[in-house]
């Protein structure tokens, strides 16, 4: 082992001995190039990190539990406004014993980014998917970055309907909401969503995205991690306006919430509620835009 590698490993071990708060501050600085100001948070990423460490609103538990969140959404805007849940189980065997269609989405209810398309024969429920699902069930998502809302969420698997739009992939939407008002809307096509065995993909296809403001006018927000895709501005305005109205209603009770949804053959659907995008650390906003969004929290 080289001296550089040995020092790097020793440094990681030392960081691991620090309190979780300090670990998160160090990780934020490594990813974003500067330490977060948690005494006077100004950037949206700082405010998200501050919320993780200090905000104990019980509603955050509801937002982070995908099953509870869908029930909460249905109670406010109707069950037809969220993707259909086809089954819930505490093991993959219990879930797949249910009568499921040929194509469906496998998700874990107690974490973020834990999903996989299941579709015979292109995306079979094979050994790799089985292993991944079992790993999800053994993890407490809150342990990774102290996202308090995930603490205590029951580990469950759910089967959700597969959504499409006009014979192809849905346009997905994320509304950045501040006390019921949408200030930014991200339209995107995550190409990796339909890749077999997402967790094993080292080089996933790049996501195409476009940001709009609350009046549905394009924002000059370009991120190097994604493909800026102006063609998404041609998306029909009426469903976008419908989604903004739903997102505003669902976010009225909290200072910040990202409301995620789909433009599908069943219309506009709200899929998830996200109180900690990227744990703040991986928000991936250029700093001027991080500050722009953060100012709406005041």
C-alpha positions in Angstrom: 0.0 0.0 0.0 1.3 3.4 -0.9 1.9 6.1 1.7 -0.9 8.2 0.1 -3.4 5.3 0.2 -2.5 4.6 3.8 -2.9 8.2 4.8 -6.3 8.4 3.0 -7.6 5.3 4.8 -6.3 6.5 8.1 -8.0 9.9 7.6 -11.4 8.1 6.8 -11.1 6.1 10.0 -10.5 9.2 12.0 -13.4 11.0 10.5 -15.6 8.0 11.3 -14.8 8.5 15.0 -16.2 12.1 15.0 -19.8 12.9 16.0 -22.3 12.4 13.2 -22.8 16.2 12.8 -19.1 16.7 12.2 -19.0 13.9 9.8 -21.8 15.4 7.8 -20.1 18.9 7.8 -16.9 17.3 6.5 -18.7 15.4 3.8 -20.6 18.5 2.7 -17.3 20.4 2.4 -15.8 17.6 0.4 -18.7 17.5 -2.1 -19.5 21.2 -2.3 -16.1 22.8 -1.8 -17.0 24.8 1.3 -18.3 24.0 4.8 -22.0 24.7 5.4 -23.1 27.5 7.7 -25.4 25.8 10.0 -25.7 28.7 12.5 -27.2 31.0 9.8 -28.1 28.7 6.9 -28.7 30.6 3.7 -28.3 28.1 0.9 -31.1 25.6 0.3 -28.5 22.8 0.7 -27.6 24.3 4.1 -31.2 24.6 5.1 -31.8 20.9 4.2 -28.8 19.8 6.3 -29.9 22.0 9.2 -33.4 20.5 9.0 -32.0 17.0 9.1 -30.1 17.8 12.3 -32.7 20.0 14.1 -36.3 19.7 12.8 -38.4 17.1 14.6 -41.8 17.7 13.0 -43.7 14.4 13.1 -45.0 15.1 9.6 -41.4 14.4 8.3 -41.9 10.7 9.3 -45.1 10.7 7.1 -43.3 12.2 4.1 -40.4 9.7 4.3 -42.5 6.6 4.6 -43.6 6.0 1.1 -46.7 4.0 2.1 -47.8 6.5 4.7 -47.1 9.4 2.3 -49.3 7.9 -0.4 -52.1 7.5 2.1 -51.5 11.1 3.2 -51.6 12.3 -0.4 -54.7 10.3 -1.2 -56.5 11.8 1.8 -55.9 15.3 0.5 -56.1 15.2 -3.3 -57.7 11.8 -4.0 -56.4 8.2 -4.4 -56.6 8.6 -8.2 -53.8 11.2 -8.0 -51.0 8.8 -7.0 -49.7 5.6 -8.6 -51.6 2.5 -7.7 -50.1 0.3 -5.0 -50.4 -3.3 -6.1 -49.1 -4.9 -2.9 -47.1 -4.5 0.2 -45.0 -7.1 2.0 -42.3 -7.5 4.6 -40.4 -9.8 2.3 -40.0 -10.2 -1.4 -41.5 -13.7 -1.2 -44.6 -12.3 0.4 -44.9 -9.6 -2.2 -44.4 -11.8 -5.2 -47.0 -14.3 -3.9 -49.6 -11.6 -4.8 -51.1 -11.5 -8.3 -48.9 -8.9 -10.1 -48.9 -7.8 -13.7 -46.1 -8.5 -16.1 -44.5 -5.1 -15.5 -44.3 -3.3 -12.2 -42.1 -1.2 -10.0 -40.4 -2.7 -6.9 -39.8 -0.2 -4.2 -38.7 0.0 -0.6 -41.0 2.1 1.5 -38.3 3.2 4.1 -35.6 4.7 1.9 -34.8 7.0 -1.1 -33.7 5.8 -4.5 -34.5 2.1 -3.7 -36.5 1.0 -6.7 -36.3 -1.4 -9.6 -38.3 -2.1 -12.7 -39.6 -5.7 -12.9 -40.6 -6.8 -16.4 -40.3 -10.2 -17.9 -38.2 -10.9 -19.9 -36.2 -7.6 -20.1 -36.0 -6.9 -16.4 -36.6 -10.3 -14.6 -36.9 -10.8 -10.9 -33.6 -12.6 -10.8 -31.0 -13.3 -8.2 -29.5 -9.7 -8.4 -32.9 -8.1 -7.7 -33.6 -10.6 -4.9 -30.3 -9.8 -3.2 -30.9 -6.0 -3.6 -34.3 -6.2 -2.1 -33.1 -8.2 0.9 -30.3 -5.6 1.4 -32.9 -2.9 1.5 -34.8 -4.7 4.2 -31.8 -5.0 6.5 -30.9 -1.3 6.2 -32.0 1.6 8.4 -31.8 4.5 5.8 -31.6 7.0 8.6 -28.2 5.6 9.7 -26.4 6.9 6.6 -26.8 10.6 6.9 -29.1 11.2 9.9 -32.2 12.1 7.9 -34.4 12.0 11.0 -37.7 11.5 9.1 -36.6 8.0 8.1 -35.8 7.0 11.6 -38.3 4.2 12.7 -40.0 3.9 9.3 -41.0 0.2 9.0 -38.9 -1.7 6.4 -41.4 -2.9 3.8 -41.4 -3.6 0.1 -44.1 -2.4 -2.2 -45.2 -3.2 -5.8 -46.4 -0.2 -7.7 -48.0 0.1 -11.1 -45.6 0.8 -14.0 -46.4 4.1 -15.6 -46.0 5.2 -19.2 -47.0 8.1 -21.4 -48.2 7.9 -25.0 -46.4 4.5 -25.4 -43.1 5.7 -24.0 -41.5 6.9 -20.8 -43.2 9.4 -18.5 -42.0 12.9 -18.1 -41.2 13.2 -14.4 -41.6 16.4 -12.4 -40.2 17.8 -9.1 -41.8 20.9 -7.7 -39.6 22.9 -5.2 -42.3 24.2 -2.8 -42.0 26.8 0.0 -45.0 27.0 2.3 -47.4 26.1 -0.5 -45.8 28.1 -3.3 -43.9 26.5 -6.1 -40.8 28.4 -7.0 -39.1 26.0 -9.3 -40.2 23.0 -11.4 -37.8 20.4 -12.7 -38.9 18.4 -15.8 -36.8 15.4 -16.5 -36.4 12.0 -18.1 -34.2 9.7 -15.9 -32.8 7.3 -18.5 -31.4 5.1 -15.7 -34.8 4.3 -14.3 -35.4 1.7 -16.9 -31.9 0.2 -16.8 -31.7 -3.4 -15.6 -30.1 -3.8 -12.2 -29.7 0.0 -11.5 -27.6 -0.6 -8.3 -24.8 -2.3 -10.3 -24.6 0.3 -13.0 -21.3 2.3 -12.7 -22.0 4.5 -15.7 -25.7 5.2 -15.9 -27.3 7.0 -18.9 -27.5 10.8 -18.2 -30.8 12.3 -17.2 -32.3 15.0 -19.5 -33.7 17.9 -17.5 -35.2 21.5 -17.7 -36.0 23.9 -14.9 -39.0 26.2 -15.0 -40.1 28.9 -12.6 -43.4 29.1 -10.8 -45.0 30.7 -13.9 -43.7 27.9 -16.1 -41.1 30.0 -17.8 -37.7 28.3 -18.5 -34.9 29.1 -16.0 -31.3 29.4 -17.1 -30.3 26.7 -14.6 -27.8 24.3 -16.2 -26.1 21.6 -14.3 -23.0 19.8 -15.6 -24.2 16.4 -14.1 -27.3 16.4 -16.4 -28.2 17.1 -20.0 -29.9 20.4 -20.4 -32.9 19.6 -22.6 -34.9 22.7 -23.8 -37.2 20.5 -25.8 -39.0 19.7 -22.5 -40.4 23.2 -22.7 -42.8 21.9 -25.3 -44.6 19.8 -22.6 -48.3 20.7 -22.5 -48.9 23.6 -20.1 -52.3 22.4 -18.7 -50.9 19.3 -16.9 -48.0 21.2 -15.6 -50.4 23.8 -14.1 -52.4 21.0 -12.6 -49.3 19.6 -11.0 -48.3 23.0 -9.6 -51.7 23.3 -8.0 -51.5 19.8 -6.4 -47.9 20.5 -5.2 -48.9 23.8 -3.6 -51.8 22.1 -1.7 -49.6 19.3 -0.4 -46.8 21.5 0.7 -48.7 24.2 2.5 -48.0 22.9 5.9 -44.3 22.9 5.8 -41.5 25.4 5.1 -40.0 23.4 2.2 -41.0 20.2 0.4 -40.1 18.8 -3.0 -43.2 17.2 -4.5 -42.3 14.5 -7.1 -44.7 13.3 -9.8 -45.4 12.0 -13.3 -47.1 13.0 -16.5 -48.6 9.7 -17.4 -51.4 8.1 -19.4 -53.5 8.3 -16.2 -52.8 12.1 -16.1 -50.8 14.0 -13.6 -49.8 11.8 -10.6 -48.0 12.7 -7.3 -45.5 9.9 -6.5 -43.5 11.0 -3.5 -42.8 13.8 -1.0 -39.2 14.6 -0.5 -38.2 16.7 2.5 -34.4 16.1 2.3 -33.4 16.2 -1.5 -29.9 14.7 -1.7 -29.5 15.1 2.1 -28.5 18.6 1.2 -25.0 17.4 0.5 -25.9 16.1 -3.0 -28.4 18.8 -3.9 -26.2 19.5 -6.9 -27.3 23.0 -7.4 -24.9 25.7 -8.7 -24.2 27.9 -5.8 -26.1 31.0 -7.1 -29.2 28.8 -7.6 -28.6 27.1 -4.3 -28.8 30.6 -2.7 -31.8 31.6 -4.9 -33.9 28.7 -3.8 -32.6 29.1 -0.2 -33.9 32.6 0.0 -37.5 31.4 -0.3 -37.2 29.6 3.0 -37.2 33.0 4.8 
